[in-house]
């Protein structure tokens, strides 16, 4: 075979690079989370690079496995999805062994949010849709087993950043994201939603931290900070409530601005790695499939 001339080699490399960039730039995603959950990447549209897990409501209690481990009833009321046995004494093994409300059998992770009350009565959600996205230019790694993290501020008394949490009525309702629960139009595809997006950069060392947040960080314009150099999936947790009116609503953590969510990685690790490789790092919109 004849050797390629240097200028031709450069041209081929440039074309390959442009092709990859174009593939990234033209990925478009369906789903319930939109620009409000992004990190300001105008040139890279990665929102459609995802896989999705849908999880039914599991149970409620006043435990907090992350903040108050081993202290039953020490927290405000929580609403759980995913692992069906989550409580203050849960371990990685017990979460995996206890079953899941998620449609993916390998998703035995624990997800929870403060319970929503209306006039003092708990609102049982219809379920949760959980998006695993890639928001970084570089490929992501699956979360390490046992990683714990919290997104949002349980003590917030004023609006939080929209990239962390917001309310809306679903994509079919044409109601913009808001810091407070909006009134939602009637309809089968409408209804109040709470969105919480977790940080997607890890320090590479700690499975938790004293404040349960500082071992994680959010990417900026598709890049993780030097202090948190490991790119991981971005989880957007969307809790679906079957209610339309916002009157009388309050989170168990106080008011409507204190939205937050907790996550413990108890996935079947082989399943999680496969989804990360075949969906997020292959730049595919897998949705609920694969």
Secondary structure, 3 states (H helix, E strand, C coil): CCCCCHHHHHHHHHHHHHHHHHHHHCCCCCCCCCHHHCCCCCCCCCCCCEEEEEECEEEEECCCCCCCCCCCCCCCCEEEEEECCCCCCCCHHHHHHCCECECCCCCCCEEEEECEEECCEECCCCEEEEEEECCCCCCCECCCCCCEEEEECCCCCCCCCCCCEEEECCHHHCCCCECCCCCCCCCCCCCCEEEEECCCEECCCCCCCCCCCCCEECCECCECCHHHCEEECEEEEEEECCCCCCCCEEECCCCCCCCEEEEECCCCHHHHHHHHHHHHCCCCEEECCC
